[in-house]
Amino acid sequence: MKKLLVFVLTICLLLCLTACTQPPVPESVPAEPPIPEDEIQETPEEKISENPGFLWIETNAEVFLPYDHWVWSDSYEEDGSGLCADGEPISTENYRDFVNFVDDLPCVTYADDFVIFLDENVTGSSFTVYAMNHSELMQGSNFSKLQELPAGEYIVEIPIKVRWDYVEAADAYNSSGYECWFRLIMPE
């Protein structure tokens, strides 16, 4: 509910401020490398309706939705004018807030059938693994590297980009960026 409220308030802010903005200045944005196809499976239509998240994980015959934290949005009007809004990423450096945050994350136990699904309008190409003491352990784009982690508990972040509708005058999609977080248990 909190995520929905933040999203609705952001859209309201974007719509209110759009009249005060100028058309966006085109900039070169590097293309995101795709996650290897052997690691992301096509999303069957029935899974989309069953799992309304942007990203979900299936393992041990269970489905897990990570915590989606909004970070930014780009919104464009039909005339091409646009507005960008930035949130605040979750910081591993603010120990007190991070400890409280970690306790609420969904917990996923890794198994050989570990699969990450992305909704059809979502792209994601990397992940970061943190130790429970908040130190960064691994970054990558190949999710099979997770199986190399020793037995223990970890925190995983997957940044994603959600594309909404295409605005022809802006030659861009309305889009938002999220951080998807979960705890990962690597069994012995």
Backbone torsions as a table, in degrees:
resi	resn	phi	psi	omega
1	MET	NA	-39.4	-179.1
2	LYS	-63.6	-40.2	179.3
3	LYS	-63.8	-40.9	179.8
4	LEU	-64.0	-42.8	178.9
5	LEU	-62.3	-43.6	178.2
6	VAL	-61.9	-42.1	-178.9
7	PHE	-65.1	-45.7	-179.5
8	VAL	-63.0	-44.2	178.9
9	LEU	-63.6	-37.7	178.2
10	THR	-64.1	-44.9	179.2
11	ILE	-62.8	-41.3	177.6
12	CYS	-61.0	-44.2	178.1
13	LEU	-61.5	-44.0	179.7
14	LEU	-61.1	-43.7	-179.0
15	LEU	-67.1	-39.0	179.7
16	CYS	-66.7	-37.9	-175.3
17	LEU	-87.5	-10.5	-176.6
18	THR	-58.9	-35.6	-178.9
19	ALA	-65.1	-18.9	-177.0
20	CYS	-100.9	10.4	-175.6
21	THR	-110.1	162.9	175.4
22	GLN	-104.4	162.9	177.7
23	PRO	-57.6	146.2	-177.9
24	PRO	-66.4	147.9	175.6
25	VAL	-85.5	123.6	-179.7
26	PRO	-61.7	140.1	176.3
27	GLU	-136.7	156.6	179.7
28	SER	-82.6	121.9	178.9
29	VAL	-117.2	123.5	-179.8
30	PRO	-65.8	143.1	178.8
31	ALA	-68.7	143.2	178.1
32	GLU	-79.6	130.5	176.9
33	PRO	-69.4	138.1	-177.8
34	PRO	-73.0	153.6	172.3
35	ILE	-69.6	137.2	-178.8
36	PRO	-51.5	138.3	-173.7
37	GLU	-62.2	-25.1	-179.9
38	ASP	-75.7	-5.7	-179.1
39	GLU	-108.8	-22.6	177.7
40	ILE	-114.2	125.9	-177.3
41	GLN	-98.1	150.8	175.5
42	GLU	-57.8	144.2	-177.9
43	THR	-91.9	108.2	176.3
44	PRO	-62.2	146.3	-178.0
45	GLU	-54.5	-39.6	-178.3
46	GLU	-67.2	-27.2	178.2
47	LYS	-72.6	-34.8	179.0
48	ILE	-62.0	-44.1	-179.1
49	SER	-72.9	-30.2	179.1
50	GLU	-76.3	-31.2	-173.7
51	ASN	-125.7	91.7	-172.7
52	PRO	-76.7	7.6	179.7
53	GLY	-77.3	165.2	176.0
54	PHE	-71.7	-34.4	-176.9
55	LEU	-142.4	139.3	174.3
56	TRP	-144.6	162.0	-174.4
57	ILE	-121.8	135.1	172.9
58	GLU	-118.6	129.7	176.5
59	THR	-162.4	148.8	-179.1
60	ASN	53.3	36.8	179.2
61	ALA	60.5	26.0	177.1
62	GLU	-126.6	156.4	177.9
63	VAL	-113.5	133.5	-179.2
64	PHE	-125.4	133.8	173.6
65	LEU	-104.3	120.9	177.6
66	PRO	-70.7	168.5	175.1
67	TYR	-77.3	121.5	179.6
68	ASP	-96.1	119.3	179.8
69	HIS	-112.6	117.4	-179.9
70	TRP	-67.1	136.0	-179.2
71	VAL	-121.4	-38.5	-178.8
72	TRP	-158.1	163.5	173.8
73	SER	-147.9	146.6	170.6
74	ASP	-119.1	128.4	-179.0
75	SER	-131.1	133.4	-177.8
76	TYR	-124.0	147.3	176.5
77	GLU	-95.1	169.0	-179.3
78	GLU	-62.6	-24.6	179.0
79	ASP	-84.8	0.6	178.2
80	GLY	96.0	-12.1	177.8
81	SER	-70.2	153.5	-175.9
82	GLY	-149.0	171.3	179.6
83	LEU	-145.6	138.8	176.5
84	CYS	-114.4	141.0	178.4
85	ALA	-129.0	136.4	179.0
86	ASP	-115.3	137.3	172.5
87	GLY	-100.3	-157.4	179.0
88	GLU	-121.6	121.0	177.6
89	PRO	-64.4	156.5	176.0
90	ILE	-71.9	133.0	-175.9
91	SER	-107.7	128.6	175.0
92	THR	-78.1	-10.6	-177.5
93	GLU	-82.1	-22.2	177.7
94	ASN	-91.1	87.9	-170.2
95	TYR	-54.2	-47.4	-175.1
96	ARG	-60.3	-48.8	-179.6
97	ASP	-67.4	-38.2	-177.1
98	PHE	-67.0	-40.2	178.7
99	VAL	-60.3	-45.1	178.6
100	ASN	-64.5	-37.5	-180.0
101	PHE	-66.2	-45.3	-176.3
102	VAL	-60.9	-36.6	-178.9
103	ASP	-61.7	-24.8	-177.3
104	ASP	-95.9	-1.8	-177.8
105	LEU	-73.1	145.4	173.2
106	PRO	-64.8	145.0	-176.1
107	CYS	-108.6	123.7	-176.8
108	VAL	-117.3	128.9	175.5
109	THR	-96.4	123.2	-177.3
110	TYR	-67.7	139.5	174.4
111	ALA	-144.4	171.1	-178.6
112	ASP	-61.0	-22.9	-179.2
113	ASP	-94.7	19.3	-179.4
114	PHE	-61.3	120.6	-179.9
115	VAL	-138.4	139.1	175.6
116	ILE	-107.3	130.2	177.5
117	PHE	-111.3	139.3	173.4
118	LEU	-114.8	137.4	174.1
119	ASP	-60.8	159.3	-173.6
120	GLU	-63.3	-22.6	-179.9
121	ASN	-102.7	21.0	-175.8
122	VAL	-119.3	138.0	171.2
123	THR	-123.6	147.4	177.1
124	GLY	-158.4	141.8	-173.6
125	SER	-138.6	7.5	-177.2
126	SER	-154.1	171.1	175.2
127	PHE	-151.4	159.9	173.5
128	THR	-132.5	136.0	178.0
129	VAL	-111.3	132.4	178.4
130	TYR	-117.1	146.9	170.6
131	ALA	-74.6	165.1	179.9
132	MET	-67.1	-16.6	175.0
133	ASN	-87.5	9.4	173.8
134	HIS	79.2	8.1	176.8
135	SER	-84.5	142.4	-179.4
136	GLU	-74.2	130.6	-178.8
137	LEU	-108.1	-36.3	-171.9
138	MET	-156.9	142.1	169.7
139	GLN	-127.5	150.1	177.5
140	GLY	-179.0	-178.8	177.5
141	SER	-127.9	2.2	179.9
142	ASN	-111.5	102.1	-173.8
143	PHE	-65.2	-16.9	177.2
144	SER	-66.9	-16.5	176.5
145	LYS	-65.3	-20.6	179.1
146	LEU	-59.8	-32.4	-179.1
147	GLN	-66.7	-13.7	177.7
148	GLU	-80.0	-12.8	-179.6
149	LEU	-66.6	139.0	175.8
150	PRO	-69.9	165.3	179.1
151	ALA	-54.9	137.5	179.8
152	GLY	153.8	-171.5	-179.6
153	GLU	-115.1	136.9	-175.6
154	TYR	-135.7	168.5	174.6
155	ILE	-118.3	131.6	-177.3
156	VAL	-120.8	135.3	175.3
157	GLU	-119.5	132.4	175.0
158	ILE	-126.9	108.8	176.0
159	PRO	-76.3	137.9	179.8
160	ILE	-132.6	161.0	174.8
161	LYS	-122.9	127.3	179.1
162	VAL	-106.7	121.9	177.9
163	ARG	-99.2	130.8	178.5
164	TRP	-99.4	-124.5	-177.5
165	ASP	-87.6	152.6	179.3
166	TYR	-88.1	133.8	178.1
167	VAL	-111.5	108.6	-173.4
168	GLU	-61.4	-42.5	-177.3
169	ALA	-63.1	-29.0	179.2
170	ALA	-94.3	-10.2	-174.4
171	ASP	50.0	46.1	-177.6
172	ALA	-155.8	161.0	175.1
173	TYR	-95.2	144.3	163.5
174	ASN	-66.3	132.8	-175.0
175	SER	-152.2	163.2	178.4
176	SER	-140.8	151.1	175.9
177	GLY	-112.2	139.0	-179.9
178	TYR	-132.0	155.6	167.0
179	GLU	-106.3	126.9	177.2
180	CYS	-104.9	122.6	-173.8
181	TRP	-120.8	142.8	171.6
182	PHE	-157.0	159.9	173.2
183	ARG	-91.4	141.1	-178.4
184	LEU	-120.5	125.2	175.5
185	ILE	-101.1	122.6	173.9
186	MET	-101.2	112.2	-178.1
187	PRO	-71.6	163.4	178.8
188	GLU	-78.4	NA	NA
